Amino acid sequence: MRESITIKEYSEIKENKLGSCNLDKLQAYLKCQNLDSALNITRHGIKTKSWVGIIKYKNLHLEILPKLLSEDANNDGEISEAERSIILKNLIFMLSYTKNLDIKTNNTAKLSTEKNPFIEILIREFATSLFEALKRLTPKRYVREEENLNYLKGKIKFSENIRYNCTNQAKFYCEYDEFSENNLLNQLFLFVSTCLYNISHSNYNKKTLKFIINYYSDISFVRFDKFKVRKIKLTRNQELFKKSFNLAKMFVEQTSVDLSKNKFENITLVWDMNKLFEEFIFELIKRKIPECQPKTQKTKRLLVRDKETRRDTKVDIFIQNPQVIIDTKYKKFKKFDDISSADIYQVTTYCLLHKYNRAILLYPQFEDVEPDIKDYQLNNSENNYHIDFCTINLKHNDLQDNNIQNIIVKKLKAIIGII
């Protein structure tokens, strides 16, 4: 695999830097994965959007990073190894904090030195969590078996028994349930471990995965796709494997497999920063300012006629104490001219429908100095609808640090109006 290309969101890669990658086939693959909105593919190259993560297709390996997760972020220049490590660490923390990924960021000191750091950190989380779980328990399940036996076990399948044993009355074609390790869950873990072992370059990851593969030496090797993996449900006594199962499921659903080599050939692990920014702000308010009684994605019908309602409106964040609507916008916001009229129409509609008098349009902070834009009132006769335009600074070297979180929470309290 060729060297990965690290780039930030809303940037461009010229065609001459993409090697032999067929852009039409790449676009078709992303469309098949319902991710055609992640990249803008033109005849001159690729333009990234608000999606971040990794896209590996054939020999092309893109690592797309957010612009606003490092104090030293240089939005236009090349990304240094130190900056890359900080951005990756903060991005992984945000994904974990919003429950998009159940991973920890404690061991990221050497993150930027890995060949494919984002993939390797995910592989490490899967391998370590499964390794620790298998130390305590091997998941077993009742598996339905059919076999032609010399003795009666379970129940006889009469149609098959007549077919196979019409000349041999000493045998019985039986169907029975066996409490076995050779079940779908263990087969999934073996399949994913084998595929990840063949793409990993980390010695630690390969060693852990090799142990898991050897541990499952008596398990049948079965290939999985996204349809087959959705049939697997964890039982109550298998909650120990929840993290491993969710990561294994993610790898299967968002990748394609090279069947000849049992490895993940094409990988698309990407997240929309619009959604991630909204979820991160909501989780901060929910955990750190619970007295606000926040709710998310409150839905109400926009149109009504003779009891028939049409078109949903969904508000990002509802604050019930005090009553205020927060609508997050992951856009560049430096001055008043950057504010979209459509966004103002949107929050005004929210206020009218839900009978709230105050709304906040919340943006990430791009510049070192926060833009000084006052709140406005809606230009109507009552003049009692207030709209605030605020920014929150996520450009820190460690979002996991409690002191940094307290600074962000203090700013959120000021924005909401909590003393």
C-alpha positions in Angstrom: 0.0 0.0 0.0 1.3 3.4 -0.9 1.9 6.2 1.7 -1.2 7.7 3.1 -2.3 11.2 2.2 -3.1 13.3 5.2 -5.4 16.3 4.5 -7.8 18.5 6.4 -11.5 19.0 5.7 -12.5 21.4 3.0 -9.2 21.0 1.1 -8.2 19.8 -2.3 -6.0 17.0 -3.7 -4.8 17.4 -7.3 -5.1 14.5 -9.6 -1.3 14.1 -10.0 -1.0 13.3 -6.3 -3.6 10.5 -6.4 -1.4 8.1 -8.4 -3.3 5.5 -10.5 -6.5 5.8 -8.5 -9.6 5.6 -10.8 -11.8 8.5 -9.6 -14.9 7.2 -11.3 -14.6 3.8 -9.6 -13.9 5.5 -6.3 -17.1 7.6 -6.7 -19.1 4.5 -7.5 -17.7 2.7 -4.4 -18.6 5.6 -2.1 -22.1 5.7 -3.6 -22.5 2.0 -3.0 -21.5 2.7 0.7 -24.0 5.6 0.9 -21.0 7.9 1.4 -21.0 9.8 -1.9 -21.5 13.1 0.1 -18.1 12.5 2.0 -16.0 13.6 -1.0 -16.5 15.9 -4.0 -14.8 14.1 -6.9 -14.1 16.1 -10.0 -12.0 15.5 -13.1 -9.2 17.6 -11.5 -9.0 15.7 -8.3 -10.7 15.4 -4.9 -12.2 18.0 -2.6 -12.9 17.0 0.9 -16.0 18.2 2.7 -17.0 18.1 6.4 -16.4 14.4 6.8 -13.3 13.2 8.7 -11.7 9.8 9.2 -10.1 7.4 6.8 -11.0 6.3 3.3 -8.8 3.5 1.8 -9.7 2.4 -1.7 -7.3 0.2 -3.7 -3.9 1.9 -3.4 -5.4 5.2 -2.3 -5.4 5.9 1.4 -6.8 9.2 2.6 -6.6 10.4 6.2 -9.0 13.4 6.6 -8.6 15.5 9.8 -10.7 18.3 11.2 -9.4 21.8 11.1 -10.4 22.9 14.6 -9.0 20.5 17.1 -5.5 21.8 17.8 -4.2 25.1 19.2 -1.4 25.1 16.7 -3.6 24.2 13.7 -2.4 25.7 10.5 -5.5 25.5 8.3 -3.7 26.2 5.0 -0.3 24.7 5.4 1.0 21.2 5.8 0.2 19.2 8.9 3.1 18.5 11.3 3.5 15.2 13.1 2.8 16.9 16.5 -0.3 18.7 15.2 -1.5 15.5 13.6 -1.1 13.6 16.8 -3.1 16.2 18.8 -5.9 16.4 16.2 -6.2 12.6 16.1 -6.3 12.3 19.9 -9.0 15.0 20.2 -11.0 13.5 17.4 -10.9 10.0 19.0 -11.9 11.6 22.3 -14.9 13.3 20.7 -16.0 10.1 19.0 -15.7 8.2 22.3 -17.4 11.0 24.3 -20.4 11.0 22.0 -20.6 7.2 22.0 -19.9 7.0 18.3 -16.9 4.7 19.3 -16.3 3.0 22.5 -12.5 3.7 22.7 -10.1 5.4 25.0 -7.3 7.8 24.3 -4.9 7.0 27.1 -2.2 5.4 25.0 -1.8 7.9 22.1 1.7 9.2 22.8 3.1 7.3 19.8 0.0 7.7 17.7 1.6 9.9 15.0 4.5 7.4 14.5 2.3 4.6 13.3 2.0 4.0 9.6 -1.8 4.2 9.6 -2.5 5.7 13.0 -6.3 5.9 12.8 -6.7 2.3 11.7 -4.1 1.0 14.1 -5.8 2.7 17.1 -9.1 1.1 16.2 -7.5 -2.3 15.6 -5.7 -2.0 19.0 -9.0 -1.2 20.8 -10.7 -4.2 19.1 -7.9 -6.6 19.8 -7.3 -5.5 23.4 -10.9 -5.5 24.4 -11.5 -9.0 22.9 -8.3 -10.3 24.4 -9.3 -9.1 27.9 -12.8 -10.5 27.6 -11.6 -13.9 26.4 -9.5 -14.1 29.6 -12.7 -14.2 31.6 -15.2 -16.0 29.4 -15.6 -17.8 26.0 -19.0 -16.9 24.6 -21.1 -20.0 24.1 -24.5 -20.4 22.5 -26.9 -23.1 21.6 -26.3 -24.0 17.9 -28.8 -25.9 15.8 -27.2 -29.0 14.4 -28.3 -31.7 12.0 -26.5 -35.0 11.7 -27.0 -38.6 10.8 -26.3 -40.5 14.0 -26.1 -44.1 15.3 -28.3 -43.0 18.3 -31.3 -40.8 18.9 -30.5 -37.2 19.9 -32.9 -34.3 20.0 -35.7 -35.0 17.4 -35.9 -37.1 14.2 -36.3 -35.2 10.9 -38.5 -37.7 9.2 -38.2 -36.5 5.6 -34.4 -36.5 5.8 -34.4 -39.7 7.7 -36.3 -41.5 4.9 -34.0 -40.0 2.3 -30.8 -41.0 4.0 -31.7 -44.1 6.0 -34.3 -46.0 4.0 -31.8 -48.9 3.6 -30.1 -48.5 7.0 -32.6 -48.7 9.9 -29.8 -48.5 12.4 -29.3 -44.7 11.9 -31.3 -41.7 12.7 -31.2 -38.3 11.0 -31.5 -35.9 14.0 -31.9 -32.3 14.7 -30.6 -31.0 18.1 -29.3 -28.0 19.9 -25.7 -28.0 21.2 -24.2 -25.6 23.7 -21.1 -24.8 21.6 -18.2 -22.4 21.2 -18.5 -22.7 17.4 -21.2 -20.1 17.1 -21.8 -17.0 14.9 -20.3 -14.6 17.5 -17.0 -16.4 17.8 -16.9 -17.0 14.0 -17.3 -13.2 13.6 -14.4 -12.5 16.0 -12.2 -15.0 14.2 -13.0 -13.5 10.8 -12.4 -9.9 11.8 -9.2 -10.8 13.7 -7.8 -12.6 10.6 -8.7 -9.7 8.3 -7.2 -7.1 10.7 -4.0 -9.2 11.2 -3.4 -9.0 7.4 -3.6 -5.2 7.2 -2.0 -4.2 10.5 1.6 -3.0 10.7 1.8 -2.6 14.5 3.8 -5.4 16.2 1.6 -5.1 19.3 -1.6 -5.4 17.3 -0.4 -8.4 15.3 0.8 -10.2 18.4 -2.6 -9.7 20.2 -4.5 -10.7 17.1 -2.4 -13.8 16.5 -3.2 -14.9 20.1 -6.9 -14.5 19.4 -6.6 -16.4 16.1 -4.8 -19.3 17.8 -7.3 -19.3 20.7 -10.1 -19.8 18.1 -8.3 -22.7 16.4 -11.3 -25.0 16.8 -13.8 -22.4 15.5 -15.0 -22.7 11.9 -13.7 -19.9 9.6 -16.8 -18.2 8.1 -16.8 -15.0 6.0 -19.2 -12.3 7.0 -20.9 -9.4 5.2 -23.0 -6.5 6.6 -26.2 -8.5 6.2 -25.0 -11.6 8.0 -23.5 -9.6 10.9 -26.8 -7.8 11.6 -28.4 -11.1 12.5 -26.1 -11.5 15.5 -27.6 -10.3 18.8 -25.7 -10.4 22.1 -27.4 -12.2 25.0 -27.4 -10.9 28.6 -24.4 -13.0 29.6 -22.4 -11.8 26.6 -22.5 -8.1 27.5 -18.8 -8.4 28.3 -18.1 -8.6 24.6 -20.3 -5.5 23.7 -17.3 -3.3 22.8 -15.5 -6.0 20.8 -18.8 -6.8 19.0 -19.6 -3.2 18.1 -16.1 -2.6 16.7 -16.2 -5.9 14.8 -19.6 -4.9 13.4 -18.2 -1.5 12.4 -15.3 -3.1 10.5 -17.5 -5.5 8.6 -20.3 -2.9 7.7 -17.9 -0.2 6.5 -15.3 -2.2 4.6 -15.0 -4.6 1.7 -13.1 -7.8 2.0 -10.5 -9.3 -0.3 -11.7 -12.9 -0.2 -8.5 -14.3 -1.7 -6.3 -12.9 1.1 -8.9 -12.6 4.0 -8.2 -8.9 4.6 -10.1 -5.7 4.5 -9.3 -4.2 1.0 -11.4 -1.0 1.0 -12.1 0.8 4.2 -14.4 3.8 4.8 -14.5 4.9 8.5 -15.7 8.5 8.4 -17.9 10.8 10.5 -19.7 14.0 9.6 -18.3 16.9 11.7 -21.6 18.7 11.5 -23.2 15.8 13.4 -20.2 15.2 15.7 -20.0 18.9 16.7 -23.7 18.9 17.6 -23.5 15.6 19.6 -20.3 16.7 21.4 -21.9 20.0 22.6 -25.1 18.2 23.7 -23.1 15.6 25.7 -21.1 18.3 27.4 -24.3 20.1 28.5 -26.0 16.9 29.5 -23.1 15.7 31.6 -21.6 18.9 32.9 -24.7 21.2 33.2 -27.6 18.7 34.0 -29.6 21.5 35.7 -30.4 22.8 32.1 -32.4 19.7 31.4 -31.2 19.5 27.8 -33.0 17.4 25.2 -31.9 16.7 21.6 -33.7 16.4 18.3 -37.1 17.4 19.5 -39.5 16.9 16.5 -42.6 18.9 15.6 -44.7 19.0 12.5 -44.3 22.1 10.5 -47.7 22.2 8.5 -51.2 21.3 9.6 -54.5 21.0 7.7 -57.7 19.4 9.0 -55.7 17.4 11.6 -53.3 16.3 8.9 -49.7 17.3 9.6 -46.7 17.4 7.2 -43.0 17.9 7.3 -41.0 17.4 10.4 -38.7 20.0 12.0 -35.9 18.8 14.3 -34.2 21.1 16.7 -30.6 20.3 17.6 -30.6 21.0 21.4 -33.5 22.2 23.6 -32.6 23.8 26.9 -35.5 23.8 29.3 -34.1 25.7 32.2 -33.8 28.5 31.0 -35.9 28.1 27.9 -33.6 28.4 24.9 -33.0 26.6 21.6 -29.4 25.9 20.5 -28.8 25.2 16.8 -25.2 24.1 16.1 -23.7 25.1 12.8 -20.3 23.7 11.8 -19.4 26.6 9.5 -16.7 29.3 9.3 -17.9 32.2 11.3 -15.6 35.3 11.6 -18.0 38.2 11.0 -21.7 39.0 10.7 -21.6 38.6 6.9 -20.8 34.8 7.4 -24.3 34.3 8.9 -26.7 32.6 6.5 -30.2 34.0 6.2 -31.5 30.4 5.9 -30.1 29.6 9.4 -31.9 32.6 10.9 -35.2 31.5 9.2 -34.6 28.1 10.6 -34.2 29.1 14.3 -37.0 31.6 14.0 -39.3 28.8 12.8 -38.2 26.7 15.8 -39.0 29.5 18.2 -42.5 30.1 16.6 -43.4 26.4 16.6 -42.1 25.6 20.1 -43.0 28.9 21.7 -39.5 29.8 22.8 -38.4 33.4 22.8 -34.6 32.9 22.6 -32.4 31.0 20.2 -28.6 30.6 19.9 -26.7 29.9 16.7 -23.6 28.2 17.9 -20.5 28.0 15.7 -17.0 26.6 16.3 -14.3 29.3 16.8 -11.9 29.7 13.8 -9.8 32.6 14.9 -7.8 33.1 18.1 -10.0 36.0 19.0 -13.8 35.4 19.3 -15.9 37.5 16.9 -17.7 40.3 18.8 -21.3 40.0 17.5 -24.2 41.1 19.7 -27.5 39.4 20.0 -30.4 40.6 17.8 -34.2 40.8 18.0 -36.5 39.7 15.3 -37.9 42.6 13.4 -41.6 42.3 14.2 -44.2 44.4 16.1 -43.8 42.4 19.3 -40.0 42.5 19.2 -39.6 39.7 21.7 -37.7 37.0 19.8 -33.9 37.1 20.6 -31.2 35.4 18.5 -27.7 35.1 19.8 -24.6 34.4 17.6 -21.9 32.6 19.6 -18.8 30.6 19.1 -17.2 27.8 21.2 -13.4 27.2 21.1 -12.4 23.6 20.5 -8.8 24.5 19.5 -7.1 22.9 22.5 -4.2 20.4 22.8 -6.1 18.0 25.0 -9.9 18.0 25.1 -9.8 15.1 27.5 -8.2 17.3 30.2 -10.8 18.2 32.8 -9.5 21.8 33.1 -10.0 22.3 29.4 -13.5 20.9 29.6 -14.3 23.2 32.5 -13.2 26.2 30.4 -15.6 25.1 27.6 -18.4 24.4 30.1 -17.9 27.8 31.6 -18.3 29.4 28.2 -21.4 27.3 27.5 -23.0 28.4 30.8 -22.3 32.1 29.8 -23.9 31.4 26.4 -27.0 29.8 27.8 -27.3 32.4 30.5 -26.5 30.4 33.7 -24.8 32.4 36.4 
